[in-house]
Amino acid sequence: MPARSAWAARCAVVLTPSGLMLLLGMWGIRRQDAIWRDEAVTYDMAHRSLADLWPTLQHVDVVHGLYYVLMHVWFVVYDGTLDGFLGPVIGLRLPSVAAMTAATAGVALLGQRLVGRRAGLLAGITFALIPVVQQYAQEGRSYAMVCALVVWATYLLVTAAARPRRALWLGYTALMLVACLLHEFAALALPAHGAALVLARLPRGVRRSWLLSATAVLAGLAPLAIFSVRQSAQVSWLMWPDPVQLLTFAVLAVAGIACARVPVRSRGPIGLRAMGIALLLLPTLLLLLLSHVEPAYVDRYVLYYVTGFALLAGAALARLLRPAGERGQTRGRRLRWTMAVVLVLAALLPVDVHLRSPDSRVDDVTAVAQAVREVARPGDGLLFMPARRRVWSAVEPHQFRGLTDLALAKGPVASHTLYGTERSGDTIRDRMLTARRIVVAGDPDDQPLDGNDQEIAKRTTLRDAFVVCGSTEVHGARITVYARPGECGGS
């Protein structure tokens, strides 16, 4: 019976947090069927044939190439089995839910190995409750997968440091390499791992094994990194880090450092504080330093940093919430800490609810497509302003059927691009002047205007030769109907 109870306790350490993450991941996963523009790109690329996908990656988005291939394979299975029952939105996000569930299980096991069962259980629960974790668990992008791979690679690293084995080092190398191939900035976890080993003052043999693994990962990543530099214009939209994202990191960093001050006894050669603080701080700080050279900071690029906070918070909570009477813990003190935790969870609930609403992302391609269909008439011209907003038509192209895309030269698949290629500014102007009505799907009024010839031609021709018949604002977009003077009420 004691052996059976111990086995049940070990299972609970993993199953409770991962079950919670699965529940939170499935809660509101449809988000009212809203899909934002990056997810629309995933859906489009994953549904291209491999023969079309390969030449596209040579022009654009090669950094996400492995993810698109994996999603292509997933949709081949999903579309033939579950799509008719669950729909495309759930299919787009299920892999991320599964990945973040696996990440939560890994955090729990990591906390257990570093400190103990109670710390592992609470670290896993803390990880699942972090809003940014829930956000990317419900997003059809690669960040949840990258986070899971880094978490499990960290677990293998901690295990290998305690009991060095070739299989563990090979597993660590493989997981980190796949994580980096899914997203290059997963490589910023390597300095965090190296710092933890140095702070732990491990034997030279362990450090040499890690260095060989890290070198192999970077060597495997190098061809992709070199090739992707040619596509760096894709992230030209990045400016100085978003204040909200910086505030989120700052809050977790301060809270994590405070948790690290709670006295906790580590069980292995790598201390909890060394690994937790290194993961929490180094990847983000290094990315911020890189952003001084070239803007590159987005919190999701180093999402795995929250693992460090979860480990530190889980160990601190295990110490502070231990049963009354255990090693001097008083009932009143335990009650105070319990109430503090409850208040934090209550404060996070509105954030969690907001994450399940369409307004939680920058736009909603489903709402845009429906708004265009409501105002358009067969034979109307269609413009996307700027051209990259053509991605709004990727998920529901039938909503744009019967409209003439006046600027389009080649579609996204035919041109091996994300958004298609457009005609010259003069040709766009000439084609616009043949239309009586034009439906414009464009950015909201507060967004900066592109200065290329095509966008200038669109704006000047609309201003000089058309009048506004009506305008509708949807989340992240403005749909405007233009017509030649006197044609707003015509058929």
JOSUL-V230190 format. One record per residue. N is the residue number from 1. RES is the residue in one small letter. SS is DSSP state (a for helix, b for strand, c for the rest). OMEGA is omega in degrees with one decimal (none if undefined). D_FIRST is the distance of its C-alpha to the first C-alpha in whole Angstrom. Layout:
n res ss omega d_first
N RES SS OMEGA D_FIRST
N RES SS OMEGA D_FIRST
This chain:
n res ss omega d_first
1 m c 176.2 0
2 p a 179.7 4
3 a a 178.7 5
4 r a 178.3 5
5 s a 178.5 6
6 a a 178.3 9
7 w a 178.6 10
8 a a 178.9 10
9 a a 178.5 12
10 r a 178.9 14
11 c a -178.6 15
12 a a -180.0 16
13 v a -178.7 19
14 v a -171.1 21
15 l a -178.0 20
16 t a 178.6 21
17 p a -178.2 25
18 s a 174.5 26
19 g a 176.7 25
20 l a 179.8 27
21 m a 178.4 30
22 l a 178.6 30
23 l a 179.6 31
24 l a 178.7 33
25 g a -179.5 35
26 m a 179.8 35
27 w c 176.9 37
28 g c -174.2 40
29 i c 179.9 40
30 r c -177.1 44
31 r a -178.5 45
32 q a 179.5 48
33 d a 177.1 49
34 a c 176.0 50
35 i c 179.6 50
36 w c -164.1 52
37 r a 180.0 54
38 d a 176.2 52
39 e a 176.9 50
40 a a 176.0 53
41 v a 177.4 54
42 t a -178.0 50
43 y a -179.0 51
44 d a -177.0 54
45 m a -179.4 53
46 a a -179.8 50
47 h c 171.2 52
48 r c 175.9 55
49 s c 178.7 55
50 l a 177.7 54
51 a a 176.4 58
52 d a -176.0 59
53 l a -175.7 56
54 w a 178.1 57
55 p a 176.2 61
56 t a -178.5 60
57 l a 176.3 57
58 q c 178.7 60
59 h c -169.5 62
60 v c 170.8 59
61 d c 179.8 55
62 v a -179.4 55
63 v a 178.1 52
64 h a -173.7 50
65 g a -179.2 51
66 l a 178.8 47
67 y a 179.7 46
68 y a 178.2 49
69 v a 178.7 48
70 l a 178.9 44
71 m a 175.3 45
72 h a 178.5 48
73 v a 179.6 45
74 w a -177.4 43
75 f a 173.7 46
76 v a 178.0 47
77 v a -174.3 44
78 y a -177.2 43
79 d a -179.8 47
80 g a -176.0 47
81 t a -168.6 43
82 l c -173.8 42
83 d a -179.4 45
84 g a -179.5 47
85 f a -171.7 44
86 l a 179.7 43
87 g c -174.9 46
88 p a -175.8 47
89 v a 179.5 46
90 i a 178.5 42
91 g a 179.8 43
92 l a -171.6 44
93 r a -178.3 41
94 l a 178.6 38
95 p a 178.6 38
96 s a 176.3 38
97 v a -179.9 35
98 a a -179.4 33
99 a a -178.6 34
100 m a 173.3 33
101 t a 176.8 30
102 a a 177.9 29
103 a a 179.5 31
104 t a 176.7 29
105 a a 178.8 26
106 g a 177.7 27
107 v a 179.5 28
108 a a 179.1 24
109 l a 178.7 23
110 l a 176.7 27
111 g a 178.5 26
112 q a -178.8 22
113 r a -177.5 24
114 l a -173.8 27
115 v c -176.1 25
116 g c -174.3 21
117 r a -176.4 19
118 r a 178.1 20
119 a a 178.2 24
120 g a 178.6 23
121 l a -177.4 22
122 l a 175.1 25
123 a a 178.1 27
124 g a 179.1 27
125 i a 178.1 27
126 t a 179.8 30
127 f a -178.1 32
128 a a -175.6 31
129 l a 179.7 33
130 i c -175.5 36
131 p a -177.5 39
132 v a 174.9 40
133 v a 178.4 37
134 q a -179.7 37
135 q a -176.0 41
136 y a 169.3 41
137 a a -178.4 38
138 q c -178.5 40
139 e c -178.6 43
140 g c 175.5 45
141 r c -169.5 45
142 s c -165.7 43
143 y a 177.1 42
144 a a 178.8 39
145 m a 178.8 38
146 v a 179.4 40
147 c a -179.8 37
148 a a -179.3 34
149 l a 179.0 36
150 v a 178.9 36
151 v a -177.8 33
152 w a 173.7 31
153 a a 177.6 34
154 t a 177.8 33
155 y a 178.6 30
156 l a 178.1 31
157 l a 179.5 33
158 v a 178.6 31
159 t a -179.6 29
160 a a 178.5 32
161 a a 179.5 33
162 a a -178.9 30
163 r c -175.1 30
164 p c 175.9 33
165 r c -178.8 33
166 r a -178.0 36
167 a a 179.5 34
168 l a 179.3 33
169 w a 176.6 36
170 l a 177.4 38
171 g a 177.5 35
172 y a -179.1 36
173 t a -178.1 40
174 a a -178.7 39
175 l a 179.9 37
176 m a 179.1 40
177 l a 178.9 43
178 v a 177.9 42
179 a a -179.3 41
180 c a 177.8 45
181 l a 174.1 46
182 l a 174.8 45
183 h c -171.3 47
184 e a -175.2 48
185 f a 168.8 47
186 a a 178.3 44
187 a a 178.7 45
188 l a 172.4 46
189 a a -178.7 42
190 l a 175.8 43
191 p a 177.8 45
192 a a 177.7 42
193 h a 179.6 39
194 g a 178.7 42
195 a a 179.3 43
196 a a 179.0 39
197 l a 179.9 39
198 v a 179.8 42
199 l a -179.8 41
200 a a 179.3 38
201 r c -179.4 40
202 l c 179.8 38
203 p c -176.4 40
204 r a 179.9 43
205 g a 178.5 41
206 v a 179.9 39
207 r a 178.3 42
208 r a 178.8 44
209 s a 177.8 41
210 w a -178.7 41
211 l a 176.8 45
212 l a 178.9 45
213 s a -179.6 43
214 a a 178.2 44
215 t a 178.4 48
216 a a 178.5 47
217 v a -178.2 45
218 l a 177.0 49
219 a a 178.2 51
220 g a -179.9 49
221 l a -170.6 50
222 a a -179.8 53
223 p a 178.6 55
224 l a -178.7 54
225 a a -179.4 54
226 i a -179.2 58
227 f a -175.7 59
228 s a 177.8 57
229 v a 179.1 60
230 r a -178.4 62
231 q a -174.5 61
232 s a 179.0 60
233 a a 179.4 63
234 q a -179.1 60
235 v a 178.7 58
236 s c 178.6 62
237 w c -177.4 61
238 l c 175.4 58
239 m c 178.0 60
240 w c -174.8 59
241 p c 178.5 55
242 d c -177.4 54
243 p a 179.8 54
244 v a 178.4 51
245 q a 177.2 49
246 l a 179.2 50
247 l a 177.6 49
248 t a 178.3 46
249 f a -178.5 45
250 a a 179.8 47
251 v a -179.8 44
252 l a 179.4 41
253 a a 179.9 43
254 v a -180.0 43
255 a a 179.4 40
256 g a 177.9 38
257 i a 176.1 40
258 a a 178.1 40
259 c a -179.5 36
260 a a 179.2 36
261 r c 176.8 38
262 v c -176.7 34
263 p c -179.0 33
264 v c 179.1 30
265 r c 178.5 29
266 s c -175.1 28
267 r c -174.4 26
268 g c -179.3 28
269 p c 176.0 32
270 i c -177.7 33
271 g c 178.3 33
272 l a -176.9 32
273 r a -178.7 35
274 a a -177.7 37
275 m a -177.2 36
276 g a -178.1 35
277 i a 179.5 39
278 a a 179.4 40
279 l a -177.3 39
280 l a -169.9 40
281 l a -167.2 43
282 l a -177.7 45
283 p a -178.2 45
284 t a -179.9 47
285 l a 177.6 49
286 l a 178.5 50
287 l a 176.3 51
288 l a 176.1 53
289 l a 177.6 55
290 l a -178.8 55
291 s a 175.1 57
292 h a 176.4 59
293 v a 177.7 61
294 e c -177.7 60
295 p c -176.2 58
296 a c -171.7 55
297 y c 165.5 52
298 v c -171.3 50
299 d a -177.3 47
300 r a 178.5 45
301 y a 178.2 46
302 v a -176.7 44
303 l a -176.1 41
304 y a 179.0 39
305 y a -179.5 40
306 v a 175.4 37
307 t a 179.1 34
308 g a 178.0 36
309 f a -178.2 36
310 a a 179.2 32
311 l a -179.5 31
312 l a -179.6 33
313 a a 179.6 32
314 g a 179.1 28
315 a a 179.1 28
316 a a 178.9 31
317 l a 177.8 29
318 a a 178.9 25
319 r a -173.3 27
320 l a -178.2 29
321 l c 179.3 27
322 r c -175.4 24
323 p c 179.3 23
324 a c 179.5 26
325 g c -179.4 26
326 e a 178.5 24
327 r a 173.4 27
328 g a 179.6 30
329 q c 178.7 29
330 t c -179.8 31
331 r a -179.3 30
332 g a -179.7 34
333 r a 178.7 33
334 r a 178.9 30
335 l a 179.8 32
336 r a 179.4 35
337 w a 177.5 33
338 t a 179.0 31
339 m a 178.4 35
340 a a 178.2 36
341 v a 179.5 33
342 v a 178.8 34
343 l a 177.9 38
344 v a 179.2 38
345 l a 177.9 36
346 a a 179.0 38
347 a a -179.0 41
348 l a -175.4 40
349 l a 177.7 39
350 p a 178.0 43
351 v a 179.7 43
352 d a 178.2 40
353 v a 179.6 42
354 h a -179.4 45
355 l a 179.6 44
356 r c -179.9 43
357 s c 178.2 47
358 p a -177.1 50
359 d a -177.2 52
360 s a 177.4 49
361 r c -171.2 50
362 v c 177.9 54
363 d c -177.1 55
364 d c -175.1 54
365 v a 177.9 56
366 t a 179.2 55
367 a a 178.7 57
368 v a -178.8 60
369 a a 179.5 60
370 q a 179.5 61
371 a a 177.1 63
372 v a -179.6 65
373 r a -177.2 65
374 e a -175.2 66
375 v a -174.1 69
376 a c 172.7 70
377 r c 178.5 73
378 p c 180.0 74
379 g c 177.8 76
380 d c 169.8 75
381 g b -178.6 75
382 l b 175.1 71
383 l b 170.2 71
384 f b -176.4 68
385 m b 0.4 68
386 p c -173.3 67
387 a a -177.4 67
388 r a 176.6 63
389 r a 173.7 62
390 r a 176.2 63
391 v a 177.3 59
392 w a -179.4 59
393 s a -171.9 60
394 a c -173.6 58
395 v c -178.4 55
396 e c -177.3 57
397 p a -179.5 61
398 h a 179.0 62
399 q a -177.7 62
400 f a -178.5 65
401 r c -179.3 67
402 g c 177.8 71
403 l c -179.0 71
404 t b 177.6 73
405 d b -170.0 71
406 l c -176.0 75
407 a c -169.5 73
408 l b 173.3 71
409 a b 175.8 73
410 k b 179.5 70
411 g c -177.4 66
412 p a -178.7 63
413 v a -177.3 62
414 a a -178.2 66
415 s a -178.3 66
416 h c 178.9 63
417 t c 177.4 62
418 l c -170.0 60
419 y c -176.0 63
420 g c 176.8 66
421 t b -176.6 69
422 e b 178.9 72
423 r c 177.1 75
424 s c -179.2 78
425 g a -179.5 79
426 d a -180.0 82
427 t a 177.0 81
428 i a 179.8 78
429 r a -179.2 81
430 d a -179.8 83
431 r a 177.8 81
432 m a -176.8 80
433 l c 176.1 83
434 t c -176.8 83
435 a c 174.8 81
436 r c 178.8 82
437 r b 178.1 78
438 i b 173.7 75
439 v b -178.5 72
440 v b 172.3 70
441 a b -172.8 66
442 g b 177.7 66
443 d c 172.5 65
444 p c -173.4 65
445 d c -174.3 68
446 d c -178.1 66
447 q c 178.4 65
448 p c -177.6 68
449 l c 175.2 70
450 d c -175.0 70
451 g c 179.1 73
452 n c -174.7 74
453 d a -177.4 77
454 q a -177.4 75
455 e a 177.1 74
456 i a 178.9 77
457 a a 178.9 79
458 k a -176.1 76
459 r a -176.3 77
460 t a 179.6 80
461 t a 177.1 81
462 l a -177.9 79
463 r a -172.6 81
464 d a -171.2 84
465 a a -176.6 84
466 f c 174.1 82
467 v b 179.4 81
468 v b 176.6 78
469 c b -179.3 77
470 g b -177.3 74
471 s b -179.9 71
472 t b 177.7 67
473 e b 172.5 64
474 v b -174.3 61
475 h c 176.2 58
476 g c -177.5 59
477 a b 172.0 62
478 r b 179.1 65
479 i b -175.2 67
480 t b 175.4 71
481 v b 175.8 73
482 y b 175.9 77
483 a b 172.9 80
484 r c -177.8 84
485 p c 179.9 86
486 g c -176.8 86
487 e c -176.4 84
488 c c -178.9 81
489 g c -176.7 81
490 g c -179.2 83
491 s c none 81
